């Protein structure tokens, strides 16, 4: 078995872990909106998953992807790879500068004013919008990785 195939296995497993964790956020938040007494616990759980599972997995996905380029002798300038790298950079920027701080603010607003406060509703709506943007970016990246389309030529 080649180093490339081992890296590919690890890469896919990490991608499943990262994306799978992210998918659960909407489910947990949706359930907790119907049971607001659990909302703080759910938000803290989402933050834990984001900080300790999903984000580290995304970092390792990138590292194993770069290693696969090296061992597979695939140029990083291949259009679908380059596009995915650009989108990944955007994803990390929006997540680290947008979603992560919004999640902290959402928890703080919930603790300060509860789920019916205007401050909480405002930050929760913004976090949902940013979360949807991140999900779209992830889906596009996964599409590129799976289909390897011949972009722009």
C-alpha positions in Angstrom: 0.0 0.0 0.0 1.4 3.4 -1.0 1.9 6.4 1.2 -0.6 8.2 -1.1 -3.4 5.7 -0.4 -2.8 5.9 3.3 -2.9 9.7 3.2 -6.0 9.6 1.1 -7.7 7.3 3.6 -6.8 9.6 6.5 -7.8 12.7 4.4 -11.3 11.3 3.7 -11.7 10.1 7.3 -10.8 13.6 8.6 -13.2 15.3 6.0 -16.0 13.0 7.2 -15.2 14.0 10.8 -15.1 17.7 10.1 -18.1 18.0 7.8 -20.1 15.5 9.8 -19.5 17.5 13.0 -20.7 20.7 11.2 -23.8 19.0 9.9 -24.9 18.3 13.4 -24.9 21.9 14.5 -28.1 22.8 12.6 -29.8 19.7 14.0 -28.9 20.4 17.6 -29.7 24.1 17.3 -33.0 23.4 15.6 -34.0 21.0 18.4 -32.9 23.4 21.1 -35.0 26.2 19.6 -38.1 24.1 20.6 -36.6 23.4 24.0 -35.0 26.7 25.1 -34.1 25.4 28.5 -31.4 23.3 26.7 -30.1 26.0 24.4 -27.1 27.0 26.5 -26.0 23.4 26.9 -26.4 22.9 23.1 -24.5 26.0 22.2 -21.7 25.1 24.5 -21.7 21.6 22.9 -21.6 23.1 19.4 -18.7 25.3 20.5 -16.8 22.3 21.9 -17.3 20.3 18.7 -16.3 23.2 16.6 -13.1 24.0 18.7 -12.0 20.5 19.5 -13.2 18.2 16.7 -14.3 20.0 13.5 -11.7 22.8 13.3 -8.7 20.5 14.1 -10.0 18.0 11.5 -10.2 20.8 8.9 -6.6 21.7 9.6 -5.5 18.1 9.2 -7.6 17.7 6.1 -5.6 20.6 4.6 -2.2 19.1 5.7 -3.0 15.6 4.4 -4.3 17.2 1.1 -1.0 19.0 0.7 0.9 15.7 1.5 -1.2 13.9 -1.1 -0.2 16.5 -3.7 3.4 15.8 -2.9 3.2 12.0 -2.9 0.7 11.9 -5.8 2.8 14.3 -7.8 -0.3 16.3 -8.6 0.4 20.0 -9.3 -1.3 22.3 -6.9 -2.1 24.5 -9.9 -4.5 21.9 -11.3 -7.7 24.0 -11.6 -10.0 22.0 -9.3 -7.2 21.8 -6.6 -6.3 25.5 -6.9 -10.0 26.5 -6.7 -10.5 24.3 -3.7 -7.5 25.8 -2.0 -8.8 29.3 -2.6 -12.2 28.3 -1.3 -10.7 26.6 1.7 -8.7 29.8 2.5 -12.0 31.7 2.3 -13.7 29.1 4.5 -11.1 29.3 7.2 -11.1 33.1 7.2 -14.9 33.3 7.5 -15.0 30.6 10.1 -12.3 32.0 12.3 -13.3 35.7 11.9 -17.0 35.2 11.6 -18.5 32.0 13.0 -16.3 31.3 16.0 -16.6 34.9 17.4 -20.4 34.8 16.7 -20.7 31.6 18.6 -19.0 33.1 21.6 -21.2 36.2 21.3 -24.3 34.0 21.0 -23.4 32.2 24.2 -22.7 35.5 26.0 -26.0 37.0 24.8 -28.0 34.0 25.8 -26.4 34.0 29.3 -27.0 37.8 29.6 -30.6 38.1 28.3 -32.0 34.7 27.5 -33.3 33.3 24.2 -36.0 36.0 23.7 -33.7 39.0 24.0 -33.1 41.1 21.0 -29.3 40.8 21.4 -29.5 37.0 21.4 -31.9 36.9 18.4 -29.7 39.3 16.4 -26.4 37.3 17.0 -28.2 34.0 16.5 -29.5 35.1 13.1 -26.1 36.3 12.0 -24.5 33.0 13.2 -27.1 31.1 11.2 -26.4 33.2 8.1 -22.6 32.7 8.4 -23.1 29.0 9.1 -25.1 28.6 5.9 -22.3 30.4 3.9 -19.8 28.0 5.4 -21.9 25.0 4.6 -22.2 26.1 0.9 -18.4 26.6 0.7 -17.8 23.1 2.2 -20.2 21.5 -0.2 -18.5 23.2 -3.2 -15.1 22.0 -1.9 -16.3 18.5 -1.4 -17.8 18.6 -4.9 -14.5 19.6 -6.4 -12.6 17.0 -4.5 -14.9 14.2 -5.5 -15.7 15.1 -9.1 -12.3 16.7 -10.1 -13.9 18.7 -12.9 -11.9 20.1 -15.7 -12.4 23.8 -14.8 -11.6 26.4 -17.4 -10.4 24.1 -20.0 
